[in-house]
């Protein structure tokens, strides 16, 4: 998992979910999904930022970020195969292990 693969997944999901709608039959179903995707993207971004900055919080965020990533892949997998992100088609993304913080 890296920022590039996160951006590809974000773009795919944004295109498939579509723009926010205040009305219409899908509005009630789409908004919770949009919020869920936004929450997951924000959490993964926070993890990647912690990794980039060498923060000791990265270790604690790793498992949660992996769960969020897997959730986004499940959402993306609901669309036909040609619409999936290439990295997702290779199997679940693995978050690299982070070095232990200095003692």
C-alpha atoms as an extended CHARMM CRD file, in Angstrom:
* protein
*
       103  EXT
         1         1  UNK       CA              0.0000000000        0.0000000000        0.0000000000  PROA      1               0.0000000000
         2         2  UNK       CA              1.2670000000        3.4030000000       -0.9360000000  PROA      2               0.0000000000
         3         3  UNK       CA             -0.1330000000        6.7920000000       -1.8330000000  PROA      3               0.0000000000
         4         4  UNK       CA             -0.2140000000        5.9760000000       -5.5410000000  PROA      4               0.0000000000
         5         5  UNK       CA             -2.3310000000        2.8490000000       -5.0600000000  PROA      5               0.0000000000
         6         6  UNK       CA             -4.5420000000        4.7070000000       -2.5790000000  PROA      6               0.0000000000
         7         7  UNK       CA             -5.1090000000        7.4780000000       -5.1340000000  PROA      7               0.0000000000
         8         8  UNK       CA             -6.0150000000        4.9440000000       -7.8530000000  PROA      8               0.0000000000
         9         9  UNK       CA             -8.4880000000        3.2920000000       -5.5110000000  PROA      9               0.0000000000
        10        10  UNK       CA             -9.9140000000        6.6800000000       -4.4930000000  PROA      10              0.0000000000
        11        11  UNK       CA            -10.4160000000        7.6970000000       -8.1220000000  PROA      11              0.0000000000
        12        12  UNK       CA            -12.0600000000        4.3860000000       -8.9950000000  PROA      12              0.0000000000
        13        13  UNK       CA            -14.4720000000        4.5850000000       -6.0890000000  PROA      13              0.0000000000
        14        14  UNK       CA            -15.2670000000        8.2650000000       -6.7300000000  PROA      14              0.0000000000
        15        15  UNK       CA            -16.0660000000        7.4770000000      -10.3610000000  PROA      15              0.0000000000
        16        16  UNK       CA            -18.2230000000        4.4720000000       -9.5210000000  PROA      16              0.0000000000
        17        17  UNK       CA            -20.0830000000        6.0190000000       -6.5760000000  PROA      17              0.0000000000
        18        18  UNK       CA            -20.6000000000        9.3140000000       -8.3840000000  PROA      18              0.0000000000
        19        19  UNK       CA            -21.1480000000       12.8530000000       -7.2560000000  PROA      19              0.0000000000
        20        20  UNK       CA            -23.2280000000       13.6150000000       -4.1630000000  PROA      20              0.0000000000
        21        21  UNK       CA            -26.9610000000       13.8560000000       -4.8240000000  PROA      21              0.0000000000
        22        22  UNK       CA            -29.3940000000       15.5280000000       -2.5060000000  PROA      22              0.0000000000
        23        23  UNK       CA            -32.3830000000       13.8800000000       -4.1460000000  PROA      23              0.0000000000
        24        24  UNK       CA            -33.2580000000       10.7830000000       -6.0290000000  PROA      24              0.0000000000
        25        25  UNK       CA            -33.8550000000        7.1770000000       -5.1770000000  PROA      25              0.0000000000
        26        26  UNK       CA            -30.1420000000        6.3880000000       -4.7480000000  PROA      26              0.0000000000
        27        27  UNK       CA            -29.3180000000        9.3370000000       -2.4770000000  PROA      27              0.0000000000
        28        28  UNK       CA            -30.2500000000        7.4760000000        0.7100000000  PROA      28              0.0000000000
        29        29  UNK       CA            -28.0700000000        4.4920000000       -0.1860000000  PROA      29              0.0000000000
        30        30  UNK       CA            -25.1260000000        6.3170000000       -1.7040000000  PROA      30              0.0000000000
        31        31  UNK       CA            -24.4240000000        8.8610000000        1.0320000000  PROA      31              0.0000000000
        32        32  UNK       CA            -23.6090000000        6.2740000000        3.7340000000  PROA      32              0.0000000000
        33        33  UNK       CA            -21.3040000000        4.5080000000        1.2760000000  PROA      33              0.0000000000
        34        34  UNK       CA            -19.6410000000        7.8050000000        0.3680000000  PROA      34              0.0000000000
        35        35  UNK       CA            -19.0710000000        8.5550000000        4.0760000000  PROA      35              0.0000000000
        36        36  UNK       CA            -17.6610000000        5.0690000000        4.6580000000  PROA      36              0.0000000000
        37        37  UNK       CA            -15.2280000000        5.4610000000        1.7520000000  PROA      37              0.0000000000
        38        38  UNK       CA            -14.2050000000        8.9350000000        2.9280000000  PROA      38              0.0000000000
        39        39  UNK       CA            -13.5920000000        7.6330000000        6.4630000000  PROA      39              0.0000000000
        40        40  UNK       CA            -11.4550000000        4.7590000000        5.1680000000  PROA      40              0.0000000000
        41        41  UNK       CA             -9.4310000000        7.0040000000        2.8510000000  PROA      41              0.0000000000
        42        42  UNK       CA             -8.8000000000        9.4600000000        5.6910000000  PROA      42              0.0000000000
        43        43  UNK       CA             -7.6650000000        6.6760000000        8.0280000000  PROA      43              0.0000000000
        44        44  UNK       CA             -5.3010000000        5.1600000000        5.4770000000  PROA      44              0.0000000000
        45        45  UNK       CA             -3.9180000000        8.6070000000        4.6500000000  PROA      45              0.0000000000
        46        46  UNK       CA             -3.2650000000        9.2060000000        8.3610000000  PROA      46              0.0000000000
        47        47  UNK       CA             -1.3530000000        5.9340000000        8.5430000000  PROA      47              0.0000000000
        48        48  UNK       CA              0.7190000000        6.7610000000        5.4470000000  PROA      48              0.0000000000
        49        49  UNK       CA              1.4750000000       10.2080000000        6.8640000000  PROA      49              0.0000000000
        50        50  UNK       CA              2.6280000000        8.6420000000       10.1260000000  PROA      50              0.0000000000
        51        51  UNK       CA              4.8840000000        6.2850000000        8.1600000000  PROA      51              0.0000000000
        52        52  UNK       CA              6.2390000000        9.1470000000        6.0100000000  PROA      52              0.0000000000
        53        53  UNK       CA              7.0800000000       11.2520000000        9.0420000000  PROA      53              0.0000000000
        54        54  UNK       CA              8.5380000000        8.3740000000       11.0270000000  PROA      54              0.0000000000
        55        55  UNK       CA              5.9550000000        8.7750000000       13.7630000000  PROA      55              0.0000000000
        56        56  UNK       CA              5.8140000000        6.0980000000       16.4270000000  PROA      56              0.0000000000
        57        57  UNK       CA              2.0060000000        6.0700000000       16.0050000000  PROA      57              0.0000000000
        58        58  UNK       CA              2.4300000000        4.2550000000       12.6670000000  PROA      58              0.0000000000
        59        59  UNK       CA              2.8760000000        0.9500000000       14.4830000000  PROA      59              0.0000000000
        60        60  UNK       CA             -0.4700000000        1.3620000000       16.2380000000  PROA      60              0.0000000000
        61        61  UNK       CA             -2.2720000000        2.4330000000       13.0660000000  PROA      61              0.0000000000
        62        62  UNK       CA             -0.9810000000       -0.3760000000       10.8530000000  PROA      62              0.0000000000
        63        63  UNK       CA             -3.6430000000       -3.0000000000       11.5810000000  PROA      63              0.0000000000
        64        64  UNK       CA             -6.4930000000       -0.4980000000       11.3480000000  PROA      64              0.0000000000
        65        65  UNK       CA             -5.1740000000        0.8430000000        8.0430000000  PROA      65              0.0000000000
        66        66  UNK       CA             -5.0170000000       -2.7070000000        6.6660000000  PROA      66              0.0000000000
        67        67  UNK       CA             -8.6450000000       -3.2940000000        7.7190000000  PROA      67              0.0000000000
        68        68  UNK       CA             -9.7080000000       -0.0470000000        6.0530000000  PROA      68              0.0000000000
        69        69  UNK       CA             -7.8090000000       -0.9370000000        2.8770000000  PROA      69              0.0000000000
        70        70  UNK       CA             -9.4640000000       -4.3630000000        2.7610000000  PROA      70              0.0000000000
        71        71  UNK       CA            -12.8630000000       -2.6940000000        3.1620000000  PROA      71              0.0000000000
        72        72  UNK       CA            -12.1790000000       -0.3750000000        0.2270000000  PROA      72              0.0000000000
        73        73  UNK       CA            -11.1040000000       -3.3420000000       -1.8840000000  PROA      73              0.0000000000
        74        74  UNK       CA            -14.3450000000       -5.1440000000       -1.0080000000  PROA      74              0.0000000000
        75        75  UNK       CA            -16.3440000000       -2.0920000000       -2.0730000000  PROA      75              0.0000000000
        76        76  UNK       CA            -14.3410000000       -1.7980000000       -5.3130000000  PROA      76              0.0000000000
        77        77  UNK       CA            -14.8400000000       -5.4950000000       -6.0330000000  PROA      77              0.0000000000
        78        78  UNK       CA            -18.6160000000       -5.0080000000       -6.3030000000  PROA      78              0.0000000000
        79        79  UNK       CA            -18.1250000000       -3.5510000000       -9.7870000000  PROA      79              0.0000000000
        80        80  UNK       CA            -17.2180000000       -5.5570000000      -12.8950000000  PROA      80              0.0000000000
        81        81  UNK       CA            -13.6440000000       -6.8420000000      -13.1920000000  PROA      81              0.0000000000
        82        82  UNK       CA            -12.5920000000       -4.3080000000      -15.8480000000  PROA      82              0.0000000000
        83        83  UNK       CA            -13.3240000000       -1.5280000000      -13.3410000000  PROA      83              0.0000000000
        84        84  UNK       CA            -11.1240000000       -2.8050000000      -10.5500000000  PROA      84              0.0000000000
        85        85  UNK       CA             -7.8410000000       -1.2190000000       -9.6160000000  PROA      85              0.0000000000
        86        86  UNK       CA             -4.9080000000       -3.2070000000      -11.0510000000  PROA      86              0.0000000000
        87        87  UNK       CA             -3.2000000000       -3.4410000000       -7.6580000000  PROA      87              0.0000000000
        88        88  UNK       CA             -6.3970000000       -4.8220000000       -6.1300000000  PROA      88              0.0000000000
        89        89  UNK       CA             -6.5910000000       -7.5360000000       -8.7810000000  PROA      89              0.0000000000
        90        90  UNK       CA             -3.2520000000       -8.9160000000       -7.6000000000  PROA      90              0.0000000000
        91        91  UNK       CA             -4.6870000000       -9.7200000000       -4.2040000000  PROA      91              0.0000000000
        92        92  UNK       CA             -5.0090000000       -7.7650000000       -0.9860000000  PROA      92              0.0000000000
        93        93  UNK       CA             -2.4700000000       -5.0310000000       -0.4800000000  PROA      93              0.0000000000
        94        94  UNK       CA             -0.0710000000       -5.6490000000        2.3270000000  PROA      94              0.0000000000
        95        95  UNK       CA              1.0950000000       -2.8010000000        4.4780000000  PROA      95              0.0000000000
        96        96  UNK       CA              4.8470000000       -3.0530000000        4.9980000000  PROA      96              0.0000000000
        97        97  UNK       CA              5.9820000000       -3.6850000000        8.5290000000  PROA      97              0.0000000000
        98        98  UNK       CA              7.2620000000       -0.5610000000       10.1930000000  PROA      98              0.0000000000
        99        99  UNK       CA             10.5100000000       -0.3890000000       12.1110000000  PROA      99              0.0000000000
       100       100  UNK       CA             10.1890000000       -0.2220000000       15.8710000000  PROA      100             0.0000000000
       101       101  UNK       CA             10.5350000000        3.2800000000       17.2750000000  PROA      101             0.0000000000
       102       102  UNK       CA             13.9620000000        4.0700000000       18.7120000000  PROA      102             0.0000000000
       103       103  UNK       CA             14.3390000000        3.2670000000       22.3910000000  PROA      103             0.0000000000
